[in-house]
Amino acid sequence: MPDLTDSPIGWVARHIRRYVTSGGRSGHRFSGRPTLLITTRGRRSGKLRRTALYYARDGHRYLVVASGGEPTHPAWYLNLLADPLVVLQVGPDTFPARARTATDSERPALWSRMTALFPKYTDYQAKTTRQIPIVILDPIPEPPT
């Protein structure tokens, strides 16, 4: 992707590099959990930004949590609020998706799933006054050829 910037966090950038250079064979699992790469468009710069996140599946959808334990929303989440069209890499597969924040009625069941995947999310929520968003990523079907 042209003009693509990976996470400025060193260990995340190294994880992304391993994920991409291996075609998703190495890096899809990190610390025993599945990870995906999400590319958003910067809300101010317009540049493409990529980061790695733990995910869970919900049917055809992917679920991610918008927190690394900080008191504010992560930049990638603010970017997808401005432009919900994203690109995902899940293992070897890369495809477009549309992002949205889980509704208040969806959130409890999805939060339970995500905290079962990564229990530290519960600690992250306890450290902040903001409600940590759950993001639902719906793949966009390829048009028939």
C-alpha positions in Angstrom: 0.0 0.0 0.0 1.4 3.4 -0.9 2.1 5.9 1.8 1.5 3.4 4.6 2.8 4.0 8.1 3.0 1.2 10.7 2.5 1.7 14.4 5.1 3.9 16.0 5.3 1.5 19.0 8.5 -0.6 18.4 7.3 -4.0 19.4 4.0 -3.5 17.5 5.9 -2.4 14.3 8.2 -5.5 14.6 5.1 -7.7 14.9 3.5 -6.1 11.9 6.7 -6.5 9.8 6.9 -10.2 10.7 3.2 -10.6 9.9 3.5 -8.9 6.5 6.8 -10.4 5.4 5.7 -13.9 6.2 2.4 -13.5 4.3 0.5 -13.9 7.6 2.1 -17.3 8.4 4.1 -15.8 11.3 2.5 -13.2 13.5 -1.2 -14.3 13.1 -0.9 -15.6 16.6 0.8 -13.4 19.3 1.1 -14.6 22.9 -1.2 -17.4 22.0 -4.0 -15.2 20.7 -5.2 -14.5 17.1 -4.2 -11.1 15.7 -5.1 -9.1 12.7 -3.7 -6.1 11.0 -6.0 -3.1 10.5 -5.3 -0.2 8.2 -7.1 3.0 8.7 -6.9 6.4 7.0 -5.6 9.1 9.2 -8.4 11.5 10.1 -6.1 14.6 9.8 -3.2 13.5 7.5 -5.2 11.2 5.1 -2.3 8.8 5.3 -2.8 5.1 5.7 -2.0 3.8 9.2 -1.6 0.1 10.2 -1.6 -1.6 13.6 -2.0 -5.1 15.0 -4.8 -6.1 17.3 -6.2 -9.2 19.0 -9.5 -10.3 17.5 -12.4 -12.7 18.0 -14.8 -14.0 15.3 -18.5 -13.5 15.5 -19.8 -15.3 12.5 -18.4 -13.6 9.5 -17.5 -10.5 11.5 -14.3 -9.7 13.4 -14.3 -8.1 16.9 -11.5 -5.9 18.3 -11.2 -3.7 21.4 -10.2 -0.1 21.2 -7.8 0.0 24.1 -4.3 -0.7 25.1 -5.0 0.6 28.6 -4.6 4.3 27.9 -7.0 6.9 29.3 -8.0 8.1 25.7 -9.1 6.3 22.6 -6.3 5.0 20.4 -5.6 6.9 17.2 -6.7 4.0 15.0 -10.1 4.1 16.6 -10.5 7.8 16.1 -9.4 7.3 12.5 -12.1 4.7 11.8 -14.7 7.0 13.4 -13.8 9.5 10.7 -13.6 6.9 7.9 -15.1 3.5 8.7 -13.7 1.8 5.6 -10.6 -0.2 6.6 -8.4 -2.9 5.2 -7.8 -6.1 7.3 -5.2 -8.7 7.0 -6.1 -11.9 8.8 -3.4 -14.5 8.3 -2.7 -14.6 4.6 -6.0 -12.9 3.6 -6.3 -9.2 3.0 -9.7 -7.6 2.4 -11.8 -4.5 2.9 -14.1 -4.1 5.8 -16.5 -1.6 7.3 -16.0 -0.7 11.0 -18.6 0.3 13.5 -18.7 0.6 17.3 -20.9 -2.0 19.0 -24.1 -0.5 20.3 -24.9 -0.4 24.0 -27.2 -3.4 23.6 -24.5 -5.5 21.7 -21.6 -4.5 24.0 -22.2 -6.7 27.1 -22.1 -10.1 25.3 -19.2 -8.9 23.0 -17.2 -7.5 26.0 -17.5 -10.9 27.7 -16.1 -12.6 24.6 -13.2 -10.2 24.3 -12.3 -10.4 28.0 -12.3 -14.1 27.8 -9.8 -13.8 25.0 -7.7 -11.2 26.8 -8.5 -10.8 30.5 -6.4 -7.7 30.8 -9.1 -5.7 29.0 -11.0 -5.8 32.4 -8.0 -4.2 34.1 -7.8 -1.6 31.3 -11.5 -0.7 31.8 -11.0 -0.3 35.5 -8.2 2.2 34.9 -10.2 4.6 32.8 -13.4 6.5 33.1 -14.2 6.1 29.3 -16.1 3.2 28.1 -13.7 1.1 26.0 -15.3 0.5 22.7 -15.8 -2.8 21.0 -15.4 -2.5 17.2 -17.3 -4.7 14.8 -15.5 -5.2 11.5 -17.8 -6.4 8.7 -15.9 -7.7 5.6 -17.1 -6.1 2.4 -17.8 -8.8 -0.2 -15.8 -8.7 -3.4 -18.0 -7.9 -6.4 -18.6 -10.9 -8.7 -16.3 -11.1 -11.7 
